[in-house]
């Protein structure tokens, strides 16, 4: 089992790195004391012998960390445990701003002098940084850039990608709270007013055949599909987990359902991580 140790300066983004590793499929544990790491690995190897990689967050809040870290790495290496150490840091001005914005105290700033605490922590962690496999400066990285940096350091990480959620709904029941984009289909011909179609849904072929008689329906599908395909590379580059496109009609039974089904049919081959939800039908 490969071990990835994520450590670094307070406020530099260690938790964000751990979260990115967890999103990529790693088991991630934070705030692990140096003295507990070896017993943890022994227990983990027994409980989960097939686990490929474990990521642990370690920091200097444990007084013995900086002093015990180098001997710990030596013991792990001697025991045949492959270890990568990712050290996360940021510029002083950035760290000062982050502590000011978060209103969280620096654990070394007993007198409130955060700038002095940052310098003290840098000195304490200098040997840890020297032993690191990789150093990431997060001063000017967005979350998506941070994830790309991690994927470059660990190229065999599984890429989860962005999930496209297509949701149909009825406006009379309210907007979906998690929608990133809402499209209104209420101007399309309404099968509700056709007696033999009223009890059916947009999943049923007679409803879809009725709607396809209108050029508006095909134009709606084409324009929505073009927009999703055009924006998709940019959405994925942001590292987003989900993009939710909600399409609504009056009741969420006919038009919106048929539109979502048509879009899903057109997009599924190009976007295998696609989820369809018909809110009012469920």
C-alpha positions as CSV (number, residue, x, y, z in Angstrom):
1,X,0.0,0.0,0.0
2,X,1.4,3.4,-1.0
3,X,1.3,6.1,1.6
4,X,0.8,9.8,0.8
5,X,1.7,12.2,3.6
6,X,0.2,15.7,3.2
7,X,1.7,18.3,5.5
8,X,2.8,21.9,5.4
9,X,2.2,25.3,6.8
10,X,-1.0,26.2,8.6
11,X,-3.4,27.9,6.3
12,X,-1.6,26.8,3.1
13,X,-4.3,24.3,2.0
14,X,-3.4,20.9,3.4
15,X,-7.1,20.0,3.9
16,X,-7.9,21.1,0.3
17,X,-5.2,18.7,-1.0
18,X,-6.5,15.9,1.2
19,X,-10.1,16.6,-0.1
20,X,-8.8,16.4,-3.7
21,X,-7.1,13.1,-3.1
22,X,-10.3,11.8,-1.4
23,X,-12.4,13.0,-4.4
24,X,-10.0,11.0,-6.6
25,X,-10.8,7.8,-4.7
26,X,-8.1,7.8,-2.0
27,X,-8.9,7.0,1.6
28,X,-7.9,10.2,3.4
29,X,-7.4,10.7,7.2
30,X,-6.5,14.1,8.7
31,X,-4.6,15.2,11.7
32,X,-2.7,11.9,12.3
33,X,0.0,12.1,15.0
34,X,3.4,10.8,14.0
35,X,3.4,8.3,16.8
36,X,0.1,6.7,15.6
37,X,1.0,6.4,11.9
38,X,2.8,3.1,12.0
39,X,0.1,1.4,14.2
40,X,-2.5,2.8,11.8
41,X,-0.7,1.4,8.8
42,X,-0.4,-2.0,10.4
43,X,-4.1,-2.0,11.3
44,X,-5.1,-0.7,7.8
45,X,-3.1,-3.5,6.1
46,X,-5.1,-6.1,8.1
47,X,-8.5,-4.5,7.7
48,X,-8.1,-3.5,4.0
49,X,-5.3,-5.6,2.5
50,X,-6.3,-4.7,-1.1
51,X,-6.2,-0.9,-0.6
52,X,-3.8,0.7,-3.0
53,X,-3.2,4.1,-1.5
54,X,-3.8,5.8,1.8
55,X,-3.5,9.6,2.2
56,X,-2.9,11.1,5.7
57,X,-2.7,14.7,6.8
58,X,0.0,15.5,9.4
59,X,0.9,18.9,10.8
60,X,3.0,20.7,13.4
61,X,0.2,21.1,16.0
62,X,1.5,17.9,17.5
63,X,4.6,19.1,19.3
64,X,6.7,16.1,18.4
65,X,5.9,16.1,14.7
66,X,8.9,18.0,13.2
67,X,11.4,16.2,15.4
68,X,9.9,12.7,14.8
69,X,9.1,13.0,11.1
70,X,12.5,12.2,9.6
71,X,13.1,9.1,11.8
72,X,9.5,8.0,10.9
73,X,10.2,8.2,7.2
74,X,13.4,6.2,7.6
75,X,11.5,3.4,9.5
76,X,8.8,3.3,6.8
77,X,11.3,3.1,4.0
78,X,13.2,0.4,5.8
79,X,9.9,-1.5,6.2
80,X,9.3,-1.4,2.4
81,X,6.4,1.1,2.6
82,X,6.4,3.4,-0.5
83,X,5.9,7.0,0.8
84,X,5.3,10.2,-1.0
85,X,5.4,13.4,1.1
86,X,3.5,16.4,-0.3
87,X,4.5,19.7,1.4
88,X,2.0,22.5,1.1
89,X,3.1,26.1,1.5
90,X,2.1,29.7,0.5
91,X,3.6,33.1,0.5
92,X,3.6,35.1,3.8
93,X,1.3,37.7,2.6
94,X,-1.2,35.1,1.4
95,X,-1.1,33.2,4.7
96,X,-1.6,36.5,6.6
97,X,-4.6,37.3,4.4
98,X,-6.1,33.9,4.9
99,X,-5.8,34.0,8.6
100,X,-7.4,37.4,8.7
101,X,-10.3,36.4,6.4
102,X,-11.0,33.1,8.3
103,X,-10.6,34.8,11.7
104,X,-8.9,31.6,12.9
105,X,-5.9,31.9,15.2
106,X,-2.5,30.6,14.3
107,X,-1.6,27.9,16.9
108,X,1.8,29.4,17.4
109,X,0.6,33.0,17.7
110,X,0.2,33.1,21.4
111,X,0.5,36.9,21.6
112,X,-1.5,37.4,18.4
113,X,1.5,38.1,16.2
114,X,0.6,35.9,13.2
115,X,3.5,37.1,11.0
116,X,6.0,36.0,13.6
117,X,4.1,32.7,14.0
118,X,4.4,32.0,10.3
119,X,8.1,32.5,10.4
120,X,8.5,30.3,13.4
121,X,6.5,27.5,11.7
122,X,8.6,27.8,8.6
123,X,11.7,27.3,10.6
124,X,10.3,24.4,12.5
125,X,9.1,22.6,9.3
126,X,12.2,23.3,7.2
127,X,13.5,19.7,7.7
128,X,10.1,18.3,6.8
129,X,10.0,20.4,3.6
130,X,13.5,19.2,2.7
131,X,12.4,15.6,3.0
132,X,9.3,16.2,0.8
133,X,8.8,14.5,-2.5
134,X,6.9,17.5,-3.8
135,X,6.3,21.1,-2.7
136,X,3.1,22.8,-3.7
137,X,2.8,26.6,-3.3
138,X,-0.9,27.4,-3.3
139,X,-0.6,31.2,-3.2
140,X,-2.1,31.7,-6.7
141,X,-3.8,28.3,-7.4
142,X,-7.5,28.0,-7.9
143,X,-9.1,24.8,-6.7
144,X,-9.1,23.3,-10.2
145,X,-5.4,24.2,-10.7
146,X,-4.6,22.5,-7.4
147,X,-6.4,19.4,-8.5
148,X,-4.5,19.4,-11.8
149,X,-1.2,19.8,-9.9
150,X,-2.0,16.8,-7.7
151,X,-2.9,14.7,-10.7
152,X,0.5,15.5,-12.2
153,X,2.2,14.5,-9.0
154,X,0.2,11.3,-8.8
155,X,-0.6,10.5,-12.4
156,X,-2.1,7.1,-11.7
157,X,-4.9,8.6,-9.6
158,X,-8.3,7.7,-11.0
159,X,-9.9,10.7,-12.7
160,X,-13.5,11.1,-11.5
161,X,-14.5,13.8,-13.9
162,X,-17.6,15.9,-13.9
163,X,-21.1,14.4,-13.7
164,X,-23.8,15.9,-15.8
165,X,-27.2,15.9,-14.1
166,X,-30.3,16.4,-16.4
167,X,-33.3,17.1,-14.2
168,X,-36.9,17.6,-15.3
169,X,-39.3,19.5,-13.0
170,X,-42.6,21.3,-12.8
171,X,-42.6,25.1,-12.2
172,X,-45.7,24.8,-10.1
173,X,-43.8,22.7,-7.6
174,X,-40.9,25.1,-7.3
175,X,-37.4,25.4,-8.8
176,X,-34.7,22.7,-8.0
177,X,-32.5,24.2,-5.4
178,X,-29.3,22.6,-6.8
179,X,-29.7,23.7,-10.4
180,X,-26.8,25.4,-12.0
181,X,-28.9,26.3,-15.1
182,X,-32.7,26.4,-15.5
183,X,-34.4,26.2,-18.9
184,X,-38.1,27.0,-19.4
185,X,-40.1,24.8,-21.7
186,X,-43.5,26.1,-21.0
187,X,-43.8,27.7,-24.5
188,X,-43.8,24.3,-26.2
189,X,-47.1,22.7,-27.2
190,X,-48.6,21.0,-24.1
191,X,-49.7,17.3,-24.4
192,X,-51.7,17.8,-21.2
193,X,-54.5,19.3,-23.3
194,X,-54.6,16.2,-25.6
195,X,-57.1,13.8,-23.9
196,X,-55.3,10.6,-24.9
197,X,-51.9,11.9,-23.8
198,X,-52.9,13.5,-20.5
199,X,-52.2,10.4,-18.4
200,X,-48.9,9.6,-20.1
201,X,-45.5,11.1,-19.5
202,X,-42.6,12.4,-21.6
203,X,-41.1,8.9,-21.5
204,X,-44.0,7.5,-23.6
205,X,-43.6,7.4,-27.3
206,X,-46.9,9.0,-28.2
207,X,-46.0,12.1,-26.2
208,X,-42.6,12.3,-27.8
209,X,-44.1,11.9,-31.3
210,X,-46.6,14.6,-30.6
211,X,-43.9,17.0,-29.4
212,X,-41.6,16.2,-32.4
213,X,-44.3,17.5,-34.7
214,X,-43.3,21.0,-33.4
215,X,-40.1,22.5,-34.8
216,X,-39.7,24.3,-31.5
217,X,-39.1,21.0,-29.7
218,X,-36.2,20.0,-32.0
219,X,-34.7,23.5,-31.8
220,X,-34.9,23.4,-28.0
221,X,-33.0,20.1,-27.9
222,X,-30.4,21.2,-30.4
223,X,-29.7,24.5,-28.7
224,X,-29.5,23.0,-25.2
225,X,-27.2,20.2,-26.5
226,X,-24.9,22.7,-28.3
227,X,-24.6,24.8,-25.2
228,X,-23.7,21.8,-23.0
229,X,-21.2,20.5,-25.5
230,X,-19.6,23.9,-25.9
231,X,-19.3,24.6,-22.2
232,X,-18.3,21.1,-21.1
233,X,-14.5,21.4,-21.5
234,X,-14.6,24.6,-19.4
235,X,-16.8,23.1,-16.8
236,X,-14.5,20.1,-16.5
237,X,-11.4,22.3,-16.3
238,X,-12.8,23.9,-13.2
239,X,-12.7,20.5,-11.5
240,X,-16.4,20.6,-10.7
241,X,-18.0,17.4,-9.4
242,X,-21.5,18.2,-10.9
243,X,-23.2,20.3,-13.4
244,X,-27.0,20.3,-13.0
245,X,-29.1,21.4,-15.9
246,X,-32.8,21.6,-15.0
247,X,-35.6,21.8,-17.6
248,X,-39.0,22.8,-16.4
249,X,-42.6,22.8,-17.8
250,X,-45.8,23.5,-15.9
251,X,-46.3,20.1,-14.2
252,X,-43.0,18.3,-14.9
253,X,-44.8,15.4,-16.6
254,X,-44.7,15.8,-20.3
255,X,-42.5,18.4,-22.1
256,X,-39.6,18.7,-19.6
257,X,-39.4,14.9,-19.3
258,X,-39.3,14.4,-23.0
259,X,-36.7,17.1,-23.4
260,X,-34.4,15.5,-20.8
261,X,-34.8,12.1,-22.3
262,X,-33.9,13.4,-25.8
263,X,-30.9,15.3,-24.4
264,X,-29.7,12.3,-22.5
265,X,-30.0,10.1,-25.6
266,X,-27.9,12.5,-27.6
267,X,-25.2,13.1,-24.9
268,X,-24.7,9.8,-23.2
269,X,-22.1,8.5,-25.5
270,X,-19.9,11.6,-25.2
271,X,-20.6,12.0,-21.4
272,X,-20.8,8.6,-19.7
273,X,-21.0,10.3,-16.3
274,X,-24.6,11.4,-17.0
275,X,-27.5,11.1,-14.6
276,X,-31.2,11.6,-15.4
277,X,-33.7,12.6,-12.8
278,X,-37.4,13.3,-13.3
279,X,-38.3,15.0,-10.1
280,X,-42.1,15.0,-10.3
281,X,-42.3,11.5,-11.7
282,X,-40.4,10.2,-8.7
